[in-house]
């Protein structure tokens, strides 16, 4: 974004231009619809709003929220100015909260959560504590009449082996020890299953290797628990009641808000907040996939034959379809006992779709997707702020030995 003041049109046209920009921001960045003026340049819109809200009569207007949201969105397009744009957006969004006393609007709260997380990640680590000062006592003087100590001459050291041979032997020995340690750790983790407690509502995925992805790459994971079913509306509403957290987007929609349906209309941040409250975490995509397909590389939780209508929810009309109550399919159970990992709703994971990217991976397919999206290895990207009617989540509890 370039600097410089914008030139506003004559007063008779100012309100029309500002209204046009506000309608654009609402449609594209708040409502998520495609019904907006595609000719609007967002950097130019920011300059116009900056100039407008710098005027004395407009400086305290809560309508600055539109400028704050635009600054937030443009921060992702201007990484060199991201910190500055996020900070400006934060001040405007928090100003809006104060003057409007609106503290549960997701359009504001989700963005503030993202800004806080970004600023926490960018903050420099605290300096290490100073090294303790160790006082070394002075050596005691020798006795006045002590006899001089006779030090015998050192015995000649044996000739060292050639350096190249010593290094090679050391590397071989270290590699052998590392392999033995790795095997021993795996055996210990796999043997401890019998001593682990039963966790209500969760199933245990033992430590060990599994075939990951469409190519069957062998990957080793430590053991973990995973929710038997996706988090339901009833479970999420308990979280909302006990914490005062904002309700999901579709809390009042009868098509999507039945108690036993998986909760939808929650962002990645919402899912992560629930997981922390529950003392759990969101799964990595590798954890999710192993829990869904077992260790043998199968395509679906039950095997390799495609699902029928009695096996999973998929292929429905997006407008009239809806997820079913969790646990509705007797066959849709993974080798570890996790249910509904094929169809019904996509599920958030903690993994990024690209290593340094913004989007997260969702897994499992949904009630309005074609059958190929239900493959246990299929990856789909979702923006962390998405509150989609087809994305839910389940949690994991890692076993730390």
C-alpha positions as MATLAB code, in Angstrom:
seq = 'XXXXXXXXXXXXXXXXXXXXXXXXXXXXXXXXXXXXXXXXXXXXXXXXXXXXXXXXXXXXXXXXXXXXXXXXXXXXXXXXXXXXXXXXXXXXXXXXXXXXXXXXXXXXXXXXXXXXXXXXXXXXXXXXXXXXXXXXXXXXXXXXXXXXXXXXXXXXXXXXXXXXXXXXXXXXXXXXXXXXXXXXXXXXXXXXXXXXXXXXXXXXXXXXXXXXXXXXXXXXXXXXXXXXXXXXXXXXXXXXXXXXXXXXXXXXXXXXXXXXXXXXXXXXXXXXXXXXXXXXXXXXXXXXXXXXXXXXXXXXXXXXXXXXXXXXXXXXXXXXXXXXXXXXXXXXXXXXXXXXXXXXXXXXXXXXXXXXXXXXXXXXXXXXXXXXXXXXXXXXXXXXXXXXXXXXXXXXXXXXX';
ca = [
       0.000    0.000    0.000;
       1.460    3.330   -1.005;
       1.253    6.412    1.189;
      -0.311    9.737    0.331;
      -3.601   11.514    0.967;
      -6.594   10.670   -1.151;
      -8.647   13.341   -2.859;
     -12.287   13.049   -1.899;
     -14.987   14.002   -4.380;
     -17.194   17.027   -3.758;
     -19.272   16.840   -0.569;
     -22.399   15.851   -2.472;
     -20.642   12.666   -3.633;
     -18.671   11.800   -0.498;
     -21.455    9.887    1.211;
     -22.203    7.882   -1.916;
     -18.551    6.874   -2.298;
     -18.174    5.954    1.374;
     -21.419    3.985    1.266;
     -20.208    2.123   -1.828;
     -16.992    1.132   -0.068;
     -18.868    0.073    3.066;
     -21.197   -2.115    1.021;
     -18.160   -3.685   -0.632;
     -16.486   -4.456    2.720;
     -19.700   -5.868    4.147;
     -20.390   -8.160    1.209;
     -16.872   -9.431    0.649;
     -15.269   -9.508    4.095;
     -18.177   -9.799    6.530;
     -21.037  -11.561    4.770;
     -18.747  -13.614    2.510;
     -20.927  -13.174   -0.571;
     -19.880  -12.499   -4.138;
     -22.346   -9.640   -4.578;
     -19.991   -6.673   -4.439;
     -18.462   -4.146   -6.806;
     -15.444   -5.976   -8.231;
     -14.042   -2.739   -9.655;
     -13.155   -1.370   -6.217;
      -9.422   -1.216   -5.503;
      -8.887   -1.969   -1.816;
      -5.723    0.113   -1.434;
      -7.487    3.108   -2.940;
     -10.522    2.420   -0.727;
      -8.270    2.511    2.340;
      -6.852    5.886    1.265;
     -10.377    7.262    0.775;
     -11.579    5.998    4.172;
      -8.387    7.264    5.826;
      -9.025   10.738    4.485;
     -12.710   10.652    5.391;
     -12.241    9.501    8.980;
      -9.384   11.966    9.518;
     -11.854   14.842    9.285;
     -12.818   16.301   12.643;
     -16.498   15.392   12.467;
     -15.792   11.744   11.559;
     -12.947   10.821   13.909;
     -15.153    9.180   16.526;
     -17.513    7.381   14.160;
     -18.014    3.646   14.843;
     -18.264    3.242   11.062;
     -14.481    3.194   11.078;
     -14.977   -0.528   11.556;
     -15.029   -0.802    7.744;
     -11.573    0.773    7.580;
     -10.313   -1.548   10.323;
     -11.522   -4.644    8.491;
      -9.970   -3.476    5.208;
      -6.634   -2.806    6.941;
      -6.754   -6.305    8.426;
      -7.458   -7.956    5.076;
      -4.810   -5.964    3.211;
      -2.180   -6.972    5.770;
      -2.098  -10.393    4.127;
      -1.389   -8.781    0.742;
       1.407   -6.530    2.056;
       3.690   -8.734    4.187;
       6.290   -5.977    4.389;
       3.709   -3.802    6.196;
       1.846   -6.552    7.972;
       2.822   -5.577   11.513;
       1.885   -1.924   10.938;
      -1.439   -2.728    9.241;
      -2.415   -5.267   11.912;
      -1.649   -2.750   14.660;
      -3.769   -0.045   12.987;
      -6.584   -2.553   12.475;
      -6.366   -3.632   16.121;
      -6.782   -0.074   17.404;
      -9.810    0.553   15.188;
     -11.469   -2.783   16.021;
     -10.972   -2.238   19.751;
     -12.266    1.338   19.400;
     -15.396   -0.055   17.742;
     -15.902   -2.500   20.628;
     -15.699    0.328   23.158;
     -18.103    2.722   21.464;
     -20.588    0.066   20.304;
     -20.311   -2.176   23.406;
     -20.543   -5.086   20.965;
     -18.213   -7.809   22.238;
     -19.402  -10.950   20.478;
     -19.549  -10.046   16.784;
     -17.392  -12.666   15.010;
     -16.365  -10.188   12.285;
     -14.514   -8.250   14.980;
     -13.640  -10.920   17.539;
     -12.121  -13.380   15.065;
      -9.905  -10.695   13.571;
      -8.772   -9.488   16.974;
      -7.923  -13.090   17.893;
      -5.853  -13.440   14.714;
      -4.032  -10.169   15.389;
      -3.247  -11.159   18.972;
      -1.920  -14.512   17.832;
       0.219  -12.865   15.149;
       1.637  -10.305   17.599;
       2.389  -12.991   20.163;
       4.252  -15.016   17.521;
       6.231  -11.948   16.422;
       7.174  -10.847   19.937;
      10.883  -11.436   20.692;
      11.586  -14.192   23.204;
      12.403  -13.011   26.733;
      16.122  -12.647   27.453;
      17.720  -15.610   29.209;
      18.208  -15.239   32.953;
      21.664  -14.029   33.961;
      24.213  -16.677   34.713;
      24.660  -17.155   38.468;
      27.859  -15.736   39.815;
      29.956  -18.469   41.356;
      32.546  -17.278   43.829;
      35.696  -19.381   43.778;
      37.453  -19.347   47.123;
      41.114  -18.421   47.080;
      43.501  -21.318   47.349;
      44.961  -21.842   50.803;
      48.712  -21.089   51.016;
      50.967  -24.142   51.372;
      52.406  -24.959   54.790;
      55.465  -22.930   55.613;
      57.837  -25.887   55.698;
      56.168  -28.216   53.188;
      58.482  -30.358   51.182;
      58.357  -29.774   47.421;
      56.130  -32.269   45.694;
      57.982  -34.561   43.363;
      55.936  -35.136   40.166;
      57.039  -38.236   38.289;
      57.457  -37.793   34.561;
      54.344  -38.638   32.576;
      54.302  -41.966   30.829;
      54.407  -41.665   27.067;
      50.928  -41.773   25.489;
      50.200  -44.513   22.974;
      50.207  -43.383   19.394;
      46.673  -42.389   18.299;
      44.891  -44.268   15.564;
      44.625  -42.463   12.222;
      42.002  -39.685   12.474;
      39.905  -40.898    9.540;
      39.570  -44.382   11.040;
      38.616  -43.011   14.475;
      35.925  -40.735   13.056;
      34.452  -43.495   10.896;
      34.339  -45.946   13.784;
      32.738  -43.300   16.010;
      30.048  -42.498   13.454;
      29.194  -46.167   12.987;
      28.961  -46.668   16.743;
      26.771  -43.574   17.228;
      24.447  -44.642   14.408;
      24.079  -48.111   15.925;
      23.318  -46.675   19.363;
      20.773  -44.227   17.896;
      19.004  -47.032   16.043;
      18.895  -49.173   19.171;
      17.529  -46.272   21.225;
      14.864  -45.521   18.608;
      13.761  -49.153   18.492;
      13.710  -49.342   22.279;
      11.576  -46.202   22.547;
       9.102  -47.563   20.019;
       8.836  -50.872   21.848;
       8.345  -49.099   25.166;
       5.592  -46.865   23.789;
       3.807  -49.762   22.142;
       4.032  -51.871   25.305;
       2.572  -49.260   27.645;
      -0.940  -49.332   26.168;
      -2.233  -51.721   28.816;
      -1.351  -49.212   31.561;
      -3.175  -46.236   30.003;
      -6.527  -45.096   31.427;
      -9.793  -45.108   29.497;
     -10.759  -41.542   28.527;
     -14.503  -40.983   28.221;
     -15.643  -40.163   24.704;
     -12.222  -40.869   23.200;
     -10.451  -43.839   21.619;
      -6.757  -44.687   21.792;
      -4.577  -44.758   18.695;
      -1.454  -46.785   19.604;
       2.084  -45.746   18.757;
       3.447  -47.169   15.553;
       3.808  -46.665   11.829;
       1.005  -46.265    9.302;
       0.729  -45.706    5.568;
       0.166  -41.979    5.029;
      -1.171  -40.162    1.987;
      -2.158  -41.479   -1.427;
       1.334  -42.911   -1.989;
       1.447  -44.892    1.254;
       4.437  -43.186    2.875;
       5.417  -44.927    6.108;
       5.119  -42.524    9.048;
       5.622  -43.232   12.748;
       3.412  -41.456   15.314;
       3.389  -41.592   19.087;
       0.188  -42.775   20.720;
      -2.705  -40.389   21.267;
      -6.392  -40.321   22.115;
      -8.916  -38.904   19.647;
     -12.584  -38.036   20.117;
     -14.800  -40.937   19.120;
     -17.153  -38.506   17.339;
     -16.976  -34.926   16.090;
     -17.870  -32.280   18.692;
     -21.650  -31.859   18.717;
     -23.815  -28.764   19.017;
     -24.757  -29.838   22.546;
     -21.115  -30.141   23.609;
     -20.211  -26.807   22.038;
     -23.181  -25.078   23.681;
     -21.948  -26.281   27.062;
     -18.614  -24.624   26.291;
     -20.458  -21.410   25.327;
     -22.530  -21.429   28.524;
     -19.601  -22.073   30.846;
     -17.177  -19.598   29.291;
     -19.360  -16.884   27.786;
     -17.765  -17.550   24.405;
     -19.651  -16.486   21.285;
     -22.050  -19.106   19.877;
     -21.469  -20.748   16.485;
     -22.757  -19.040   13.357;
     -25.637  -21.483   12.861;
     -26.775  -21.720   16.485;
     -30.278  -20.545   15.507;
     -30.537  -22.439   12.213;
     -32.817  -25.478   12.723;
     -31.187  -27.249    9.778;
     -27.764  -27.197   11.462;
     -28.284  -26.737   15.202;
     -29.792  -30.028   16.425;
     -28.045  -31.180   19.652;
     -26.638  -34.422   18.198;
     -25.434  -32.901   14.928;
     -21.753  -32.001   14.629;
     -21.244  -28.310   15.366;
     -20.518  -26.195   12.275;
     -20.074  -22.489   11.582;
     -16.961  -22.274   13.746;
     -13.598  -20.865   12.715;
     -10.237  -22.479   13.354;
      -9.764  -20.163   16.343;
     -13.164  -21.209   17.751;
     -12.212  -24.882   17.485;
      -8.838  -24.247   19.132;
     -10.499  -22.347   22.006;
     -12.882  -25.247   22.634;
      -9.981  -27.705   22.592;
      -8.051  -25.672   25.184;
     -11.133  -25.435   27.386;
     -11.563  -29.218   27.150;
      -7.884  -29.844   27.999;
      -7.229  -31.186   24.518;
      -5.749  -30.110   21.195;
      -6.696  -30.127   17.544;
      -5.195  -33.102   15.673;
      -2.451  -32.814   13.120;
      -3.512  -34.077    9.719;
      -1.270  -37.133   10.197;
      -2.976  -37.946   13.474;
      -6.378  -37.470   11.869;
      -5.515  -39.727    8.930;
      -4.085  -42.524   11.058;
      -7.148  -42.440   13.302;
      -9.389  -42.602   10.220;
      -7.762  -45.332    8.138;
      -5.664  -47.430   10.501;
      -2.226  -48.661    9.544;
      -2.794  -50.545    6.282;
      -3.441  -47.668    3.854;
      -7.141  -48.337    3.275;
      -9.177  -45.692    1.436;
     -12.094  -45.492    3.868;
     -12.426  -46.318    7.579;
     -13.995  -49.693    6.741;
     -11.807  -50.663    3.783;
     -11.507  -49.870    0.087;
     -15.023  -50.302   -1.317;
     -16.837  -46.970   -1.836;
     -19.562  -45.841    0.567;
     -23.259  -46.214   -0.053;
     -26.068  -44.057    1.274;
     -26.196  -46.145    4.471;
     -22.471  -45.667    5.165;
     -21.942  -41.881    5.193;
     -23.539  -38.501    4.437;
     -22.320  -37.153    1.081;
     -23.565  -35.890   -2.275;
     -26.464  -33.873   -0.865;
     -27.731  -30.540   -2.136;
     -25.837  -27.744   -0.318;
     -29.008  -25.705    0.227;
     -31.359  -28.418    1.461;
     -28.944  -31.034    2.798;
     -27.606  -31.210    6.342;
     -25.247  -33.287    8.477;
     -26.767  -36.242   10.321;
     -26.508  -36.913   14.044;
     -23.087  -38.282   14.993;
     -22.813  -42.059   15.173;
     -25.554  -42.665   12.594;
     -23.640  -45.233   10.506;
     -22.731  -48.644   11.837;
     -20.085  -49.205    9.136;
     -18.419  -45.768    9.365;
     -15.989  -46.776   12.112;
     -12.202  -46.801   11.868;
      -9.989  -49.710   13.004;
      -9.388  -47.796   16.249;
     -13.071  -47.150   16.922;
     -13.343  -43.524   15.746;
     -16.709  -42.850   14.110;
     -17.894  -40.515   11.314;
     -14.448  -39.858    9.840;
     -15.880  -40.180    6.347;
     -18.443  -37.607    5.191;
     -20.956  -35.624    7.259;
     -18.610  -32.653    7.997;
     -15.051  -31.679    7.224;
     -12.855  -31.442   10.320;
     -10.260  -28.815   11.219;
      -6.653  -29.936   11.774;
      -3.762  -27.959   13.224;
      -1.654  -28.543   10.093;
      -1.039  -25.842    7.486;
      -1.942  -26.673    3.895;
       1.423  -25.234    2.835;
       4.348  -24.998    5.224;
       4.479  -21.202    5.382;
       0.908  -20.595    4.227;
      -2.099  -19.179    6.000;
      -4.665  -21.880    5.152;
      -5.244  -24.950    7.332;
      -5.984  -28.514    6.265;
      -9.487  -29.903    6.751;
     -10.155  -33.621    6.364;
     -12.967  -36.117    5.830;
     -15.387  -34.646    3.304;
     -18.919  -33.493    4.027;
     -22.588  -34.128    3.378;
     -22.564  -31.943    0.235;
     -19.382  -33.298   -1.390;
     -18.799  -35.949   -4.066;
     -17.546  -39.335   -2.955;
     -13.896  -38.762   -3.989;
     -13.614  -36.055   -1.318;
     -14.325  -38.721    1.301;
     -11.043  -40.550    0.737;
      -9.176  -40.724    4.053;
      -6.066  -39.157    2.493;
      -7.863  -36.294    0.699;
      -6.634  -32.825    1.752;
      -8.637  -29.622    1.410;
      -7.527  -26.118    2.373;
      -9.670  -23.734    4.423;
      -8.995  -20.196    5.594;
      -8.781  -20.105    9.399;
     -11.550  -17.489    9.554;
     -13.977  -19.621    7.534;
     -17.196  -20.402    9.389;
     -18.590  -22.883    6.936;
     -21.767  -24.896    7.381;
     -19.843  -28.024    6.353;
     -16.761  -27.757    8.649;
     -16.662  -29.100   12.198;
     -13.898  -30.666   14.301;
     -12.835  -33.243   16.848;
      -9.997  -33.123   19.381;
      -7.033  -35.216   20.440;
      -5.270  -35.732   23.749;
      -1.587  -36.479   23.287;
       0.116  -39.023   25.515;
       3.342  -37.563   26.873;
       5.585  -40.312   28.195;
];
